[in-house]
């Protein structure tokens, strides 16, 4: 396990995993709109890995770091 920095598998999951429920069911997590991620930030993220991934995607988007994911989407 890495002690500093982001787990590369986490980034890969963001570009491969689909939203399993809700308005954006079936959409890849990295393609979720920031407004949807902001809603989760205000109301609470789901438990487990999905919540961690959504929270990570929110941080990436609000900080303008989506370019980190572009090489992984190919």
PDB file of N, CA, C and O in Angstrom:
ATOM      1  N   UNK A   1       0.842  -1.194   0.000  1.00  0.00           N
ATOM      2  CA  UNK A   1       0.000   0.000   0.000  1.00  0.00           C
ATOM      3  C   UNK A   1       0.877   1.244   0.000  1.00  0.00           C
ATOM      4  O   UNK A   1       1.900   1.301   0.683  1.00  0.00           O
ATOM      5  N   UNK A   2       0.464   2.230  -0.772  1.00  0.00           N
ATOM      6  CA  UNK A   2       1.232   3.465  -0.834  1.00  0.00           C
ATOM      7  C   UNK A   2       0.917   4.332   0.373  1.00  0.00           C
ATOM      8  O   UNK A   2      -0.236   4.457   0.786  1.00  0.00           O
ATOM      9  N   UNK A   3       1.960   4.927   0.927  1.00  0.00           N
ATOM     10  CA  UNK A   3       1.761   5.799   2.075  1.00  0.00           C
ATOM     11  C   UNK A   3       1.645   7.257   1.671  1.00  0.00           C
ATOM     12  O   UNK A   3       1.052   8.054   2.398  1.00  0.00           O
ATOM     13  N   UNK A   4       2.195   7.613   0.539  1.00  0.00           N
ATOM     14  CA  UNK A   4       2.085   8.994   0.069  1.00  0.00           C
ATOM     15  C   UNK A   4       1.598   8.981  -1.371  1.00  0.00           C
ATOM     16  O   UNK A   4       2.070   8.198  -2.196  1.00  0.00           O
ATOM     17  N   UNK A   5       0.671   9.837  -1.651  1.00  0.00           N
ATOM     18  CA  UNK A   5       0.150   9.905  -3.001  1.00  0.00           C
ATOM     19  C   UNK A   5      -1.086   9.057  -3.193  1.00  0.00           C
ATOM     20  O   UNK A   5      -1.569   8.395  -2.274  1.00  0.00           O
ATOM     21  N   UNK A   6      -1.583   9.099  -4.417  1.00  0.00           N
ATOM     22  CA  UNK A   6      -2.815   8.426  -4.778  1.00  0.00           C
ATOM     23  C   UNK A   6      -2.538   7.011  -5.254  1.00  0.00           C
ATOM     24  O   UNK A   6      -1.529   6.753  -5.909  1.00  0.00           O
ATOM     25  N   UNK A   7      -3.416   6.118  -4.929  1.00  0.00           N
ATOM     26  CA  UNK A   7      -3.330   4.745  -5.395  1.00  0.00           C
ATOM     27  C   UNK A   7      -3.687   4.722  -6.888  1.00  0.00           C
ATOM     28  O   UNK A   7      -4.783   5.144  -7.258  1.00  0.00           O
ATOM     29  N   UNK A   8      -2.789   4.241  -7.747  1.00  0.00           N
ATOM     30  CA  UNK A   8      -3.077   4.225  -9.188  1.00  0.00           C
ATOM     31  C   UNK A   8      -4.343   3.435  -9.531  1.00  0.00           C
ATOM     32  O   UNK A   8      -5.045   3.786 -10.479  1.00  0.00           O
ATOM     33  N   UNK A   9      -4.641   2.381  -8.779  1.00  0.00           N
ATOM     34  CA  UNK A   9      -5.844   1.594  -9.048  1.00  0.00           C
ATOM     35  C   UNK A   9      -7.101   2.430  -8.831  1.00  0.00           C
ATOM     36  O   UNK A   9      -8.099   2.257  -9.531  1.00  0.00           O
ATOM     37  N   UNK A  10      -7.049   3.324  -7.870  1.00  0.00           N
ATOM     38  CA  UNK A  10      -8.179   4.213  -7.594  1.00  0.00           C
ATOM     39  C   UNK A  10      -8.488   5.063  -8.827  1.00  0.00           C
ATOM     40  O   UNK A  10      -9.650   5.224  -9.200  1.00  0.00           O
ATOM     41  N   UNK A  11      -7.453   5.599  -9.451  1.00  0.00           N
ATOM     42  CA  UNK A  11      -7.644   6.410 -10.657  1.00  0.00           C
ATOM     43  C   UNK A  11      -8.198   5.565 -11.803  1.00  0.00           C
ATOM     44  O   UNK A  11      -9.050   6.027 -12.561  1.00  0.00           O
ATOM     45  N   UNK A  12      -7.718   4.335 -11.927  1.00  0.00           N
ATOM     46  CA  UNK A  12      -8.236   3.442 -12.969  1.00  0.00           C
ATOM     47  C   UNK A  12      -9.709   3.139 -12.740  1.00  0.00           C
ATOM     48  O   UNK A  12     -10.488   3.078 -13.691  1.00  0.00           O
ATOM     49  N   UNK A  13     -10.091   2.952 -11.485  1.00  0.00           N
ATOM     50  CA  UNK A  13     -11.497   2.688 -11.168  1.00  0.00           C
ATOM     51  C   UNK A  13     -12.386   3.870 -11.550  1.00  0.00           C
ATOM     52  O   UNK A  13     -13.522   3.673 -11.981  1.00  0.00           O
ATOM     53  N   UNK A  14     -11.885   5.083 -11.399  1.00  0.00           N
ATOM     54  CA  UNK A  14     -12.671   6.272 -11.737  1.00  0.00           C
ATOM     55  C   UNK A  14     -13.019   6.336 -13.222  1.00  0.00           C
ATOM     56  O   UNK A  14     -14.050   6.898 -13.591  1.00  0.00           O
ATOM     57  N   UNK A  15     -12.171   5.768 -14.071  1.00  0.00           N
ATOM     58  CA  UNK A  15     -12.424   5.817 -15.513  1.00  0.00           C
ATOM     59  C   UNK A  15     -13.083   4.544 -16.045  1.00  0.00           C
ATOM     60  O   UNK A  15     -13.403   4.467 -17.231  1.00  0.00           O
ATOM     61  N   UNK A  16     -13.288   3.550 -15.186  1.00  0.00           N
ATOM     62  CA  UNK A  16     -13.889   2.295 -15.634  1.00  0.00           C
ATOM     63  C   UNK A  16     -15.212   1.964 -14.941  1.00  0.00           C
ATOM     64  O   UNK A  16     -16.093   1.356 -15.548  1.00  0.00           O
ATOM     65  N   UNK A  17     -15.352   2.356 -13.687  1.00  0.00           N
ATOM     66  CA  UNK A  17     -16.528   1.973 -12.905  1.00  0.00           C
ATOM     67  C   UNK A  17     -17.737   2.844 -13.257  1.00  0.00           C
ATOM     68  O   UNK A  17     -17.617   4.055 -13.440  1.00  0.00           O
ATOM     69  N   UNK A  18     -18.892   2.206 -13.345  1.00  0.00           N
ATOM     70  CA  UNK A  18     -20.130   2.920 -13.650  1.00  0.00           C
ATOM     71  C   UNK A  18     -20.900   3.230 -12.373  1.00  0.00           C
ATOM     72  O   UNK A  18     -20.822   2.499 -11.386  1.00  0.00           O
ATOM     73  N   UNK A  19     -21.636   4.319 -12.418  1.00  0.00           N
ATOM     74  CA  UNK A  19     -22.529   4.676 -11.317  1.00  0.00           C
ATOM     75  C   UNK A  19     -23.620   3.610 -11.256  1.00  0.00           C
ATOM     76  O   UNK A  19     -24.320   3.387 -12.244  1.00  0.00           O
ATOM     77  N   UNK A  20     -23.774   2.943 -10.097  1.00  0.00           N
ATOM     78  CA  UNK A  20     -24.703   1.808 -10.028  1.00  0.00           C
ATOM     79  C   UNK A  20     -26.168   2.168  -9.776  1.00  0.00           C
ATOM     80  O   UNK A  20     -27.030   1.291  -9.832  1.00  0.00           O
ATOM     81  N   UNK A  21     -26.465   3.430  -9.503  1.00  0.00           N
ATOM     82  CA  UNK A  21     -27.847   3.801  -9.184  1.00  0.00           C
ATOM     83  C   UNK A  21     -28.072   5.279  -9.462  1.00  0.00           C
ATOM     84  O   UNK A  21     -27.141   6.030  -9.752  1.00  0.00           O
ATOM     85  N   UNK A  22     -29.337   5.674  -9.363  1.00  0.00           N
ATOM     86  CA  UNK A  22     -29.683   7.091  -9.433  1.00  0.00           C
ATOM     87  C   UNK A  22     -29.825   7.640 -10.835  1.00  0.00           C
ATOM     88  O   UNK A  22     -29.859   6.908 -11.823  1.00  0.00           O
ATOM     89  N   UNK A  23     -29.905   8.948 -10.881  1.00  0.00           N
ATOM     90  CA  UNK A  23     -30.131   9.694 -12.120  1.00  0.00           C
ATOM     91  C   UNK A  23     -29.085   9.377 -13.190  1.00  0.00           C
ATOM     92  O   UNK A  23     -29.394   9.358 -14.381  1.00  0.00           O
ATOM     93  N   UNK A  24     -27.860   9.131 -12.764  1.00  0.00           N
ATOM     94  CA  UNK A  24     -26.765   8.893 -13.709  1.00  0.00           C
ATOM     95  C   UNK A  24     -26.317   7.436 -13.718  1.00  0.00           C
ATOM     96  O   UNK A  24     -25.155   7.142 -13.999  1.00  0.00           O
ATOM     97  N   UNK A  25     -27.232   6.530 -13.411  1.00  0.00           N
ATOM     98  CA  UNK A  25     -26.931   5.096 -13.428  1.00  0.00           C
ATOM     99  C   UNK A  25     -26.341   4.716 -14.783  1.00  0.00           C
ATOM    100  O   UNK A  25     -26.879   5.076 -15.830  1.00  0.00           O
ATOM    101  N   UNK A  26     -25.228   3.982 -14.749  1.00  0.00           N
ATOM    102  CA  UNK A  26     -24.581   3.532 -15.976  1.00  0.00           C
ATOM    103  C   UNK A  26     -23.510   4.471 -16.501  1.00  0.00           C
ATOM    104  O   UNK A  26     -22.745   4.093 -17.388  1.00  0.00           O
ATOM    105  N   UNK A  27     -23.438   5.677 -15.978  1.00  0.00           N
ATOM    106  CA  UNK A  27     -22.423   6.630 -16.431  1.00  0.00           C
ATOM    107  C   UNK A  27     -21.105   6.349 -15.705  1.00  0.00           C
ATOM    108  O   UNK A  27     -21.094   6.054 -14.510  1.00  0.00           O
ATOM    109  N   UNK A  28     -20.005   6.445 -16.437  1.00  0.00           N
ATOM    110  CA  UNK A  28     -18.678   6.265 -15.849  1.00  0.00           C
ATOM    111  C   UNK A  28     -18.463   7.363 -14.804  1.00  0.00           C
ATOM    112  O   UNK A  28     -18.825   8.519 -15.026  1.00  0.00           O
ATOM    113  N   UNK A  29     -17.872   6.991 -13.666  1.00  0.00           N
ATOM    114  CA  UNK A  29     -17.730   7.932 -12.550  1.00  0.00           C
ATOM    115  C   UNK A  29     -17.026   9.223 -12.946  1.00  0.00           C
ATOM    116  O   UNK A  29     -17.419  10.299 -12.494  1.00  0.00           O
ATOM    117  N   UNK A  30     -15.999   9.140 -13.774  1.00  0.00           N
ATOM    118  CA  UNK A  30     -15.272  10.357 -14.144  1.00  0.00           C
ATOM    119  C   UNK A  30     -16.102  11.278 -15.034  1.00  0.00           C
ATOM    120  O   UNK A  30     -15.750  12.442 -15.223  1.00  0.00           O
ATOM    121  N   UNK A  31     -17.205  10.763 -15.582  1.00  0.00           N
ATOM    122  CA  UNK A  31     -18.067  11.566 -16.453  1.00  0.00           C
ATOM    123  C   UNK A  31     -19.279  12.144 -15.726  1.00  0.00           C
ATOM    124  O   UNK A  31     -20.126  12.784 -16.349  1.00  0.00           O
ATOM    125  N   UNK A  32     -19.368  11.926 -14.427  1.00  0.00           N
ATOM    126  CA  UNK A  32     -20.477  12.496 -13.661  1.00  0.00           C
ATOM    127  C   UNK A  32     -20.321  14.013 -13.588  1.00  0.00           C
ATOM    128  O   UNK A  32     -19.204  14.509 -13.441  1.00  0.00           O
ATOM    129  N   UNK A  33     -21.419  14.754 -13.688  1.00  0.00           N
ATOM    130  CA  UNK A  33     -21.316  16.214 -13.586  1.00  0.00           C
ATOM    131  C   UNK A  33     -20.948  16.651 -12.169  1.00  0.00           C
ATOM    132  O   UNK A  33     -21.323  16.007 -11.189  1.00  0.00           O
ATOM    133  N   UNK A  34     -20.221  17.737 -12.081  1.00  0.00           N
ATOM    134  CA  UNK A  34     -19.781  18.237 -10.779  1.00  0.00           C
ATOM    135  C   UNK A  34     -20.977  18.573  -9.891  1.00  0.00           C
ATOM    136  O   UNK A  34     -20.891  18.444  -8.670  1.00  0.00           O
ATOM    137  N   UNK A  35     -22.080  18.999 -10.481  1.00  0.00           N
ATOM    138  CA  UNK A  35     -23.267  19.324  -9.673  1.00  0.00           C
ATOM    139  C   UNK A  35     -23.788  18.090  -8.935  1.00  0.00           C
ATOM    140  O   UNK A  35     -24.256  18.198  -7.802  1.00  0.00           O
ATOM    141  N   UNK A  36     -23.711  16.932  -9.563  1.00  0.00           N
ATOM    142  CA  UNK A  36     -24.134  15.679  -8.919  1.00  0.00           C
ATOM    143  C   UNK A  36     -23.177  15.325  -7.778  1.00  0.00           C
ATOM    144  O   UNK A  36     -23.609  14.884  -6.713  1.00  0.00           O
ATOM    145  N   UNK A  37     -21.896  15.518  -8.005  1.00  0.00           N
ATOM    146  CA  UNK A  37     -20.896  15.251  -6.965  1.00  0.00           C
ATOM    147  C   UNK A  37     -21.044  16.241  -5.814  1.00  0.00           C
ATOM    148  O   UNK A  37     -20.841  15.878  -4.655  1.00  0.00           O
ATOM    149  N   UNK A  38     -21.393  17.479  -6.123  1.00  0.00           N
ATOM    150  CA  UNK A  38     -21.627  18.476  -5.068  1.00  0.00           C
ATOM    151  C   UNK A  38     -22.841  18.101  -4.224  1.00  0.00           C
ATOM    152  O   UNK A  38     -22.864  18.347  -3.018  1.00  0.00           O
ATOM    153  N   UNK A  39     -23.843  17.508  -4.857  1.00  0.00           N
ATOM    154  CA  UNK A  39     -25.021  17.058  -4.116  1.00  0.00           C
ATOM    155  C   UNK A  39     -24.612  15.993  -3.095  1.00  0.00           C
ATOM    156  O   UNK A  39     -25.023  16.054  -1.937  1.00  0.00           O
ATOM    157  N   UNK A  40     -23.810  15.027  -3.522  1.00  0.00           N
ATOM    158  CA  UNK A  40     -23.316  14.006  -2.591  1.00  0.00           C
ATOM    159  C   UNK A  40     -22.478  14.641  -1.488  1.00  0.00           C
ATOM    160  O   UNK A  40     -22.559  14.231  -0.330  1.00  0.00           O
ATOM    161  N   UNK A  41     -21.679  15.633  -1.842  1.00  0.00           N
ATOM    162  CA  UNK A  41     -20.842  16.290  -0.841  1.00  0.00           C
ATOM    163  C   UNK A  41     -21.706  16.953   0.232  1.00  0.00           C
ATOM    164  O   UNK A  41     -21.342  16.957   1.408  1.00  0.00           O
ATOM    165  N   UNK A  42     -22.837  17.506  -0.167  1.00  0.00           N
ATOM    166  CA  UNK A  42     -23.735  18.173   0.780  1.00  0.00           C
ATOM    167  C   UNK A  42     -24.587  17.180   1.566  1.00  0.00           C
ATOM    168  O   UNK A  42     -24.822  17.371   2.759  1.00  0.00           O
ATOM    169  N   UNK A  43     -25.048  16.125   0.905  1.00  0.00           N
ATOM    170  CA  UNK A  43     -25.993  15.184   1.523  1.00  0.00           C
ATOM    171  C   UNK A  43     -25.319  13.975   2.162  1.00  0.00           C
ATOM    172  O   UNK A  43     -25.898  13.323   3.031  1.00  0.00           O
ATOM    173  N   UNK A  44     -24.098  13.678   1.731  1.00  0.00           N
ATOM    174  CA  UNK A  44     -23.377  12.516   2.247  1.00  0.00           C
ATOM    175  C   UNK A  44     -23.112  11.502   1.146  1.00  0.00           C
ATOM    176  O   UNK A  44     -23.976  11.213   0.319  1.00  0.00           O
ATOM    177  N   UNK A  45     -21.913  10.977   1.155  1.00  0.00           N
ATOM    178  CA  UNK A  45     -21.510   9.974   0.174  1.00  0.00           C
ATOM    179  C   UNK A  45     -21.959   8.594   0.638  1.00  0.00           C
ATOM    180  O   UNK A  45     -22.107   8.361   1.837  1.00  0.00           O
ATOM    181  N   UNK A  46     -22.178   7.670  -0.310  1.00  0.00           N
ATOM    182  CA  UNK A  46     -22.491   6.297   0.084  1.00  0.00           C
ATOM    183  C   UNK A  46     -21.298   5.678   0.824  1.00  0.00           C
ATOM    184  O   UNK A  46     -20.164   6.138   0.691  1.00  0.00           O
ATOM    185  N   UNK A  47     -21.569   4.658   1.582  1.00  0.00           N
ATOM    186  CA  UNK A  47     -20.502   3.950   2.292  1.00  0.00           C
ATOM    187  C   UNK A  47     -19.647   3.149   1.318  1.00  0.00           C
ATOM    188  O   UNK A  47     -20.059   2.860   0.195  1.00  0.00           O
ATOM    189  N   UNK A  48     -18.469   2.806   1.765  1.00  0.00           N
ATOM    190  CA  UNK A  48     -17.610   1.891   1.025  1.00  0.00           C
ATOM    191  C   UNK A  48     -16.823   2.531  -0.101  1.00  0.00           C
ATOM    192  O   UNK A  48     -16.600   3.740  -0.149  1.00  0.00           O
ATOM    193  N   UNK A  49     -16.414   1.649  -1.005  1.00  0.00           N
ATOM    194  CA  UNK A  49     -15.540   2.062  -2.106  1.00  0.00           C
ATOM    195  C   UNK A  49     -16.203   3.100  -3.007  1.00  0.00           C
ATOM    196  O   UNK A  49     -15.551   4.049  -3.441  1.00  0.00           O
ATOM    197  N   UNK A  50     -17.496   2.926  -3.292  1.00  0.00           N
ATOM    198  CA  UNK A  50     -18.180   3.879  -4.165  1.00  0.00           C
ATOM    199  C   UNK A  50     -18.130   5.281  -3.579  1.00  0.00           C
ATOM    200  O   UNK A  50     -17.851   6.241  -4.298  1.00  0.00           O
ATOM    201  N   UNK A  51     -18.391   5.412  -2.302  1.00  0.00           N
ATOM    202  CA  UNK A  51     -18.343   6.719  -1.655  1.00  0.00           C
ATOM    203  C   UNK A  51     -16.964   7.340  -1.733  1.00  0.00           C
ATOM    204  O   UNK A  51     -16.824   8.537  -1.982  1.00  0.00           O
ATOM    205  N   UNK A  52     -15.936   6.514  -1.517  1.00  0.00           N
ATOM    206  CA  UNK A  52     -14.562   7.005  -1.598  1.00  0.00           C
ATOM    207  C   UNK A  52     -14.247   7.479  -3.018  1.00  0.00           C
ATOM    208  O   UNK A  52     -13.602   8.511  -3.204  1.00  0.00           O
ATOM    209  N   UNK A  53     -14.705   6.721  -4.015  1.00  0.00           N
ATOM    210  CA  UNK A  53     -14.454   7.101  -5.405  1.00  0.00           C
ATOM    211  C   UNK A  53     -15.191   8.386  -5.777  1.00  0.00           C
ATOM    212  O   UNK A  53     -14.628   9.252  -6.446  1.00  0.00           O
ATOM    213  N   UNK A  54     -16.435   8.513  -5.351  1.00  0.00           N
ATOM    214  CA  UNK A  54     -17.195   9.733  -5.647  1.00  0.00           C
ATOM    215  C   UNK A  54     -16.558  10.948  -4.981  1.00  0.00           C
ATOM    216  O   UNK A  54     -16.474  12.022  -5.578  1.00  0.00           O
ATOM    217  N   UNK A  55     -16.115  10.771  -3.757  1.00  0.00           N
ATOM    218  CA  UNK A  55     -15.462  11.869  -3.043  1.00  0.00           C
ATOM    219  C   UNK A  55     -14.158  12.259  -3.738  1.00  0.00           C
ATOM    220  O   UNK A  55     -13.854  13.443  -3.878  1.00  0.00           O
ATOM    221  N   UNK A  56     -13.400  11.273  -4.167  1.00  0.00           N
ATOM    222  CA  UNK A  56     -12.149  11.534  -4.889  1.00  0.00           C
ATOM    223  C   UNK A  56     -12.426  12.260  -6.200  1.00  0.00           C
ATOM    224  O   UNK A  56     -11.715  13.199  -6.557  1.00  0.00           O
ATOM    225  N   UNK A  57     -13.465  11.822  -6.918  1.00  0.00           N
ATOM    226  CA  UNK A  57     -13.808  12.472  -8.188  1.00  0.00           C
ATOM    227  C   UNK A  57     -14.242  13.905  -7.954  1.00  0.00           C
ATOM    228  O   UNK A  57     -13.923  14.783  -8.756  1.00  0.00           O
ATOM    229  N   UNK A  58     -14.956  14.158  -6.883  1.00  0.00           N
ATOM    230  CA  UNK A  58     -15.369  15.524  -6.552  1.00  0.00           C
ATOM    231  C   UNK A  58     -14.138  16.405  -6.338  1.00  0.00           C
ATOM    232  O   UNK A  58     -14.068  17.511  -6.876  1.00  0.00           O
ATOM    233  N   UNK A  59     -13.181  15.930  -5.568  1.00  0.00           N
ATOM    234  CA  UNK A  59     -11.957  16.699  -5.305  1.00  0.00           C
ATOM    235  C   UNK A  59     -11.198  16.951  -6.608  1.00  0.00           C
ATOM    236  O   UNK A  59     -10.705  18.056  -6.836  1.00  0.00           O
ATOM    237  N   UNK A  60     -11.103  15.938  -7.455  1.00  0.00           N
ATOM    238  CA  UNK A  60     -10.413  16.092  -8.739  1.00  0.00           C
ATOM    239  C   UNK A  60     -11.097  17.175  -9.579  1.00  0.00           C
ATOM    240  O   UNK A  60     -10.428  18.041 -10.143  1.00  0.00           O
ATOM    241  N   UNK A  61     -12.414  17.123  -9.660  1.00  0.00           N
ATOM    242  CA  UNK A  61     -13.139  18.086 -10.509  1.00  0.00           C
ATOM    243  C   UNK A  61     -13.091  19.504  -9.956  1.00  0.00           C
ATOM    244  O   UNK A  61     -12.868  20.445 -10.718  1.00  0.00           O
ATOM    245  N   UNK A  62     -13.294  19.686  -8.656  1.00  0.00           N
ATOM    246  CA  UNK A  62     -13.317  21.059  -8.131  1.00  0.00           C
ATOM    247  C   UNK A  62     -11.940  21.705  -8.156  1.00  0.00           C
ATOM    248  O   UNK A  62     -11.822  22.927  -8.078  1.00  0.00           O
ATOM    249  N   UNK A  63     -10.902  20.890  -8.265  1.00  0.00           N
ATOM    250  CA  UNK A  63      -9.546  21.424  -8.352  1.00  0.00           C
ATOM    251  C   UNK A  63      -9.010  21.447  -9.783  1.00  0.00           C
ATOM    252  O   UNK A  63      -7.838  21.750 -10.004  1.00  0.00           O
ATOM    253  N   UNK A  64      -9.865  21.127 -10.751  1.00  0.00           N
ATOM    254  CA  UNK A  64      -9.468  21.199 -12.157  1.00  0.00           C
ATOM    255  C   UNK A  64      -8.400  20.202 -12.554  1.00  0.00           C
ATOM    256  O   UNK A  64      -7.542  20.508 -13.382  1.00  0.00           O
ATOM    257  N   UNK A  65      -8.441  19.010 -11.972  1.00  0.00           N
ATOM    258  CA  UNK A  65      -7.398  18.019 -12.214  1.00  0.00           C
ATOM    259  C   UNK A  65      -7.842  16.872 -13.126  1.00  0.00           C
ATOM    260  O   UNK A  65      -7.222  15.809 -13.128  1.00  0.00           O
ATOM    261  N   UNK A  66      -8.904  17.079 -13.893  1.00  0.00           N
ATOM    262  CA  UNK A  66      -9.413  16.012 -14.754  1.00  0.00           C
ATOM    263  C   UNK A  66      -8.379  15.505 -15.752  1.00  0.00           C
ATOM    264  O   UNK A  66      -8.465  14.364 -16.207  1.00  0.00           O
ATOM    265  N   UNK A  67      -7.404  16.342 -16.095  1.00  0.00           N
ATOM    266  CA  UNK A  67      -6.368  15.920 -17.044  1.00  0.00           C
ATOM    267  C   UNK A  67      -5.567  14.726 -16.529  1.00  0.00           C
ATOM    268  O   UNK A  67      -4.962  14.002 -17.319  1.00  0.00           O
ATOM    269  N   UNK A  68      -5.558  14.515 -15.219  1.00  0.00           N
ATOM    270  CA  UNK A  68      -4.880  13.342 -14.656  1.00  0.00           C
ATOM    271  C   UNK A  68      -5.488  12.042 -15.175  1.00  0.00           C
ATOM    272  O   UNK A  68      -4.803  11.023 -15.268  1.00  0.00           O
ATOM    273  N   UNK A  69      -6.756  12.082 -15.508  1.00  0.00           N
ATOM    274  CA  UNK A  69      -7.473  10.870 -15.903  1.00  0.00           C
ATOM    275  C   UNK A  69      -7.442  10.608 -17.405  1.00  0.00           C
ATOM    276  O   UNK A  69      -7.712   9.488 -17.837  1.00  0.00           O
ATOM    277  N   UNK A  70      -7.120  11.616 -18.204  1.00  0.00           N
ATOM    278  CA  UNK A  70      -7.166  11.466 -19.664  1.00  0.00           C
ATOM    279  C   UNK A  70      -6.331  10.295 -20.180  1.00  0.00           C
ATOM    280  O   UNK A  70      -6.830   9.524 -21.000  1.00  0.00           O
ATOM    281  N   UNK A  71      -5.087  10.128 -19.738  1.00  0.00           N
ATOM    282  CA  UNK A  71      -4.309   8.988 -20.250  1.00  0.00           C
ATOM    283  C   UNK A  71      -4.919   7.635 -19.876  1.00  0.00           C
ATOM    284  O   UNK A  71      -4.727   6.651 -20.589  1.00  0.00           O
ATOM    285  N   UNK A  72      -5.639   7.584 -18.784  1.00  0.00           N
ATOM    286  CA  UNK A  72      -6.229   6.323 -18.332  1.00  0.00           C
ATOM    287  C   UNK A  72      -7.509   5.978 -19.085  1.00  0.00           C
ATOM    288  O   UNK A  72      -7.922   4.819 -19.098  1.00  0.00           O
ATOM    289  N   UNK A  73      -8.136   6.959 -19.706  1.00  0.00           N
ATOM    290  CA  UNK A  73      -9.389   6.726 -20.425  1.00  0.00           C
ATOM    291  C   UNK A  73      -9.162   6.023 -21.760  1.00  0.00           C
ATOM    292  O   UNK A  73     -10.101   5.476 -22.337  1.00  0.00           O
ATOM    293  N   UNK A  74      -7.952   6.033 -22.244  1.00  0.00           N
ATOM    294  CA  UNK A  74      -7.646   5.434 -23.557  1.00  0.00           C
ATOM    295  C   UNK A  74      -7.642   3.935 -23.499  1.00  0.00           C
ATOM    296  O   UNK A  74      -7.404   3.279 -24.513  1.00  0.00           O
TER     297      UNK A  74
END
